[in-house]
């Protein structure tokens, strides 16, 4: 990448977000690591800086709060420059029988997984329009493609993110902005291992890996690699797409 650009990664303190933050920093982006967990965000930023890359941490930011989002984007603009790459990765999951999903659970799921990306896109798109170049990657979920029982609120939020991606791609393509979504499938993250411990996977991670065409769980770095391509200049003709990274579990 010949021109220095700034990338903002939400939920960048762990799992897939951590891998994406480190990969984009390695690829030459000045990277802002945003996470509700300030210590986790700072650890990732320190790791990137320790390798000679440019990175800052934005901790304690709740993406479901528009004011916090706007303040974070302003801080990024002042410290690193306008965010011309946005990766909406922050999210929560949940398992609950449909008839037991309360209004509070439903609203919180959509607030973080769907309203958060909406707020962030609105905050950064003006800078992208001004630059005539931008990249947005929304991390959705393979469950939005195939559905998942006992996760109706989660699946609905991620399916909404896919729709948001497609609509934004059409509206802002003429401005030089591409918008794509990666729905990860069966990626070995702390969130997956927590689900395994709670007996929510319908088997162990190893058992599921045996039924995956590539015979292993995904790694956060697999998602980061796809994301790195989508935010590159080489991917300028790819927009509005659902790029599954799932080892063949969804085709």
C-alpha positions in Angstrom: 0.0 0.0 0.0 1.7 3.2 -1.2 -0.6 5.6 0.6 -0.9 5.5 4.4 -4.5 5.0 5.4 -6.3 4.6 8.7 -8.4 1.6 9.7 -10.8 1.4 12.5 -11.7 -2.1 13.9 -14.5 -2.5 16.4 -14.3 -5.4 18.9 -10.6 -5.4 18.1 -9.4 -6.5 21.5 -9.9 -10.3 21.1 -10.7 -13.2 18.8 -11.4 -12.3 15.2 -11.2 -8.5 15.9 -7.7 -8.9 17.3 -6.5 -10.9 14.3 -7.9 -8.3 11.9 -6.4 -5.4 13.8 -2.9 -7.0 13.8 -3.2 -8.0 10.1 -4.2 -4.5 9.0 -1.5 -3.0 11.0 1.0 -5.4 9.5 -0.3 -4.4 6.0 0.6 -0.8 6.6 -2.7 0.7 7.9 -2.6 3.0 10.9 -4.9 1.0 13.0 -7.4 2.1 15.7 -8.4 -0.8 18.0 -11.8 -0.1 19.5 -13.2 -2.4 22.2 -15.5 -2.1 25.2 -12.6 -3.8 27.1 -10.0 -1.1 27.3 -7.2 -3.4 28.6 -7.8 -5.8 25.8 -7.7 -3.0 23.2 -4.5 -1.6 24.6 -2.8 -5.0 24.6 -3.5 -5.5 20.9 -2.3 -1.9 20.1 0.8 -2.5 22.2 1.5 -5.8 20.3 1.2 -4.0 17.0 3.4 -1.1 18.1 6.0 -3.6 19.5 6.4 -4.9 15.9 6.9 -1.4 14.6 3.4 -0.7 13.4 1.2 2.3 14.0 -1.7 1.6 16.3 -3.8 3.2 19.1 -6.4 1.8 21.5 -9.9 3.1 22.0 -11.2 1.4 25.1 -14.5 1.6 26.9 -16.5 2.3 23.8 -20.0 0.8 23.6 -20.9 0.7 19.9 -24.6 0.8 20.7 -24.2 4.4 22.0 -24.1 6.9 19.1 -22.4 9.6 21.2 -19.6 7.2 22.2 -19.2 6.1 18.6 -19.0 9.7 17.3 -16.5 10.7 20.0 -14.3 7.6 19.1 -14.3 8.4 15.4 -13.4 12.1 16.2 -10.5 10.8 18.3 -9.3 8.6 15.5 -9.5 11.5 13.1 -7.4 13.7 15.4 -4.7 11.1 16.2 -4.4 9.0 13.1 -6.4 10.8 10.4 -9.8 10.0 9.0 -10.8 6.3 9.1 -11.0 5.2 5.4 -11.3 1.6 6.4 -14.0 0.4 8.8 -14.4 -3.2 10.1 -17.6 -3.7 12.0 -16.7 -6.7 14.1 -18.0 -5.9 17.6 -20.9 -8.1 18.5 -22.5 -10.3 21.1 -24.1 -13.7 20.8 -26.8 -15.5 22.8 -28.7 -18.7 23.1 -32.4 -18.7 24.1 -35.5 -20.4 23.2 -37.6 -18.2 20.9 -40.5 -17.8 23.3 -38.1 -16.9 26.1 -36.5 -14.0 24.3 -37.4 -10.9 26.3 -37.8 -7.4 24.8 -34.6 -6.5 26.7 -32.6 -9.3 25.1 -33.9 -8.6 21.7 -33.2 -4.9 21.9 -29.7 -5.3 23.3 -28.8 -7.8 20.6 -29.9 -5.5 17.8 -28.4 -2.4 19.5 -24.9 -3.9 19.4 -25.0 -6.1 16.3 -26.9 -3.9 14.0 -27.4 -0.4 15.3 -23.7 -0.2 16.2 -22.5 -0.8 12.6 -25.2 1.7 11.5 -23.8 4.4 13.8 -20.2 3.7 12.8 -21.0 3.8 9.1 -22.8 7.1 9.4 -19.8 8.5 11.4 -17.1 7.5 8.9 -18.7 7.6 5.5 -18.5 11.4 5.1 -14.7 11.2 5.4 -14.7 8.4 2.8 -16.8 10.4 0.4 -14.4 13.4 0.8 -11.4 11.1 0.1 -13.2 9.4 -2.9 -12.1 6.1 -1.4 -13.3 3.8 1.4 -13.7 0.2 2.5 -16.3 -1.2 4.9 -16.3 -4.8 6.0 -19.1 -6.0 8.2 -18.5 -9.3 10.1 -21.8 -11.1 10.1 -22.4 -14.8 10.7 -22.9 -18.0 8.7 -26.1 -18.4 10.9 -27.6 -15.6 8.9 -27.3 -17.8 5.8 -28.6 -21.0 7.2 -30.5 -20.0 10.3 -29.8 -21.4 13.8 -32.3 -22.6 16.4 -32.3 -21.0 19.8 -30.5 -18.0 18.4 -33.4 -16.1 16.7 -32.4 -12.7 18.0 -28.7 -13.2 17.0 -29.5 -14.5 13.6 -31.9 -11.7 12.9 -29.3 -9.1 13.9 -26.7 -10.6 11.6 -29.1 -11.0 8.7 -29.9 -7.3 9.1 -26.2 -6.6 8.8 -26.1 -8.5 5.5 -28.9 -6.3 4.2 -27.2 -3.2 5.5 -24.1 -4.2 3.6 -25.9 -4.7 0.3 -27.9 -1.4 0.5 -24.8 0.7 1.4 -22.8 -0.9 -1.4 -25.3 0.2 -4.0 -25.6 3.7 -2.6 -21.9 4.5 -2.1 -20.3 2.6 -4.9 -20.3 5.7 -7.1 -18.3 7.5 -4.3 -15.5 5.0 -4.5 -16.6 3.1 -1.3 -16.9 -0.7 -1.3 -19.0 -2.5 1.4 -18.8 -6.2 1.9 -19.6 -8.7 4.6 -17.8 -11.8 5.8 -20.0 -14.3 7.6 -17.5 -16.5 9.6 -18.4 -20.1 10.2 -17.1 -22.2 13.1 -14.1 -20.1 14.0 -12.0 -21.1 17.1 -12.5 -18.1 19.3 -13.0 -17.5 23.0 -16.7 -17.1 22.2 -16.8 -20.6 20.5 -15.0 -22.2 23.4 -17.4 -20.7 25.9 -20.3 -22.1 23.9 -18.6 -25.5 23.9 -18.1 -25.4 27.7 -21.8 -24.6 28.1 -22.8 -27.6 26.0 -24.4 -25.4 23.4 -22.6 -26.7 20.3 -24.3 -30.1 20.0 -20.9 -31.7 20.4 -17.3 -30.7 20.9 -15.2 -28.4 18.7 -13.2 -31.5 17.6 -16.3 -33.4 16.6 -17.6 -30.5 14.6 -14.2 -30.2 12.9 -14.5 -33.8 11.7 -17.7 -32.8 9.9 -16.2 -29.7 8.3 -15.0 -30.2 4.7 -11.5 -28.9 5.4 -11.4 -30.9 8.6 -10.5 -28.1 11.0 -12.1 -25.2 12.8 -11.4 -21.8 11.4 -8.8 -19.5 12.8 -9.3 -15.8 13.5 -6.4 -15.3 11.0 -8.5 -16.9 8.3 -11.1 -14.1 8.7 -8.3 -11.5 8.9 -6.8 -12.7 5.6 -10.1 -12.3 3.8 -10.7 -8.9 5.4 -7.2 -7.7 4.4 -8.0 -8.5 0.8 -11.4 -6.8 0.8 -9.9 -3.5 2.1 -7.1 -3.5 -0.4 -7.0 -1.6 -3.7 -7.0 -5.0 -5.4 -10.6 -5.5 -4.3 -12.0 -2.3 -5.7 -14.4 -4.2 -8.0 -15.9 -6.3 -5.2 -18.8 -4.7 -3.4 -22.1 -5.8 -1.9 -20.8 -9.3 -1.6 -21.2 -12.0 1.1 -17.8 -13.6 1.3 -18.2 -16.8 3.4 -15.1 -18.0 5.3 -16.3 -21.3 6.8 -14.2 -24.2 5.6 -17.0 -25.3 3.3 -19.7 -25.7 6.0 -21.9 -23.2 4.0 -21.7 -23.0 0.2 
